[in-house]
Amino acid sequence: MSKSVNMEYVVFLCVVAALGGILFGYDTAVISGTTAIVKAQFGLSTGLEGWYVGCALIGSIIGVSVAGLLSDKLGRKKTMLISALMFSISAIGCAGHGRRPHTWPSRQLVVRIHTYSGTC
């Protein structure tokens, strides 16, 4: 028995997998760029620094999963619109207040958006 292979589909799957790897690598690079600042600000030991990086990467994985479930339920367009609205609100909240303590809710929103939308 000979089965035919749809090479276009195989190439598509390879491109999607490669893009996923690139984006996860980009997330890792962004997170790694913040470690020195976070370590200095919070006085983290080497173990806690590893915990920080690991949790951020796990958050990225969970975010991608949640975004996938939302897009299956609501559709890709609505999910992207909701993410864009949440990003816009959090950016305005963070930019409008600088480093004052009352910006913490805006910054917490940014963290949650990045986690649940699967981006970083």
C-alpha positions as CSV (number, residue, x, y, z in Angstrom):
1,M,0.0,0.0,0.0
2,S,1.4,3.3,-1.0
3,K,0.2,6.5,0.7
4,S,0.6,9.8,-1.0
5,V,2.2,12.6,1.1
6,N,0.8,16.1,0.8
7,M,4.1,18.1,0.7
8,E,2.4,21.5,1.0
9,Y,0.9,20.5,4.3
10,V,4.2,19.1,5.5
11,V,6.0,22.3,4.6
12,F,3.2,24.3,6.3
13,L,3.6,22.3,9.5
14,C,7.4,22.8,9.4
15,V,7.0,26.6,9.0
16,V,4.5,26.8,11.8
17,A,6.8,24.8,14.1
18,A,9.8,26.9,13.1
19,L,7.9,30.1,13.8
20,G,6.8,28.8,17.2
21,G,10.4,28.0,18.0
22,I,11.6,31.4,16.9
23,L,8.9,33.2,19.0
24,F,9.7,31.1,22.1
25,G,13.4,31.9,21.6
26,Y,12.4,35.6,21.3
27,D,10.5,35.3,24.6
28,T,13.5,33.7,26.2
29,A,15.8,36.6,25.0
30,V,13.4,39.2,26.2
31,I,13.1,37.6,29.6
32,S,16.9,37.1,29.8
33,G,17.3,40.8,29.1
34,T,15.4,41.7,32.2
35,T,17.2,39.4,34.7
36,A,20.0,41.9,35.7
37,I,17.5,44.6,36.5
38,V,15.1,42.4,38.4
39,K,18.0,40.7,40.3
40,A,19.4,44.1,41.4
41,Q,16.0,45.5,42.3
42,F,14.8,42.6,44.3
43,G,18.2,41.2,45.5
44,L,17.6,37.8,44.0
45,S,20.0,34.9,44.6
46,T,21.0,32.7,41.7
47,G,18.4,30.2,42.5
48,L,15.6,32.8,42.7
49,E,16.8,34.3,39.4
50,G,16.4,30.9,37.8
51,W,13.0,30.6,39.3
52,Y,12.0,34.0,37.9
53,V,13.1,33.0,34.4
54,G,11.4,29.6,34.6
55,C,8.1,31.1,35.8
56,A,8.2,33.6,33.0
57,L,8.7,30.9,30.4
58,I,6.0,28.7,32.0
59,G,3.7,31.8,31.9
60,S,4.4,32.1,28.2
61,I,3.4,28.5,27.6
62,I,0.2,28.8,29.6
63,G,-0.6,32.0,27.7
64,V,-0.3,30.4,24.4
65,S,-2.6,27.6,25.6
66,V,-5.2,30.1,26.9
67,A,-5.0,32.1,23.7
68,G,-5.5,29.0,21.6
69,L,-8.6,28.0,23.6
70,L,-10.0,31.5,23.4
71,S,-9.5,31.6,19.6
72,D,-11.2,28.3,19.3
73,K,-14.2,29.5,21.3
74,L,-14.4,33.2,20.1
75,G,-12.5,33.1,16.8
76,R,-9.1,34.5,16.0
77,K,-10.4,38.0,15.1
78,K,-12.3,38.6,18.3
79,T,-9.4,37.2,20.4
80,M,-6.9,39.5,18.7
81,L,-9.3,42.5,19.1
82,I,-9.7,41.7,22.9
83,S,-5.9,41.4,23.2
84,A,-5.3,44.6,21.3
85,L,-7.8,46.5,23.5
86,M,-6.2,45.1,26.7
87,F,-2.7,46.0,25.5
88,S,-3.9,49.5,24.6
89,I,-5.5,50.1,28.0
90,S,-2.4,48.8,29.9
91,A,0.0,50.9,27.8
92,I,-2.0,54.1,28.4
93,G,-2.1,53.3,32.1
94,C,1.6,52.7,32.3
95,A,2.6,55.6,30.1
96,G,0.3,58.1,31.8
97,H,1.7,57.7,35.3
98,G,5.4,57.1,35.0
99,R,7.0,55.4,38.0
100,R,4.4,56.5,40.6
101,P,3.1,53.7,42.8
102,H,-0.5,54.0,41.6
103,T,0.6,52.6,38.3
104,W,0.9,49.2,39.8
105,P,-2.6,48.1,38.7
106,S,-1.7,49.0,35.1
107,R,1.6,47.1,35.3
108,Q,-0.2,44.1,36.8
109,L,-2.6,44.3,33.8
110,V,0.4,44.2,31.4
111,V,1.7,41.1,33.1
112,R,-1.6,39.4,32.9
113,I,-2.2,40.4,29.3
114,H,1.2,39.0,28.3
115,T,0.6,35.8,30.2
116,Y,-2.9,35.2,28.8
117,S,-2.4,36.3,25.3
118,G,0.7,34.2,24.9
119,T,3.0,37.1,23.9
120,C,6.0,38.7,25.4
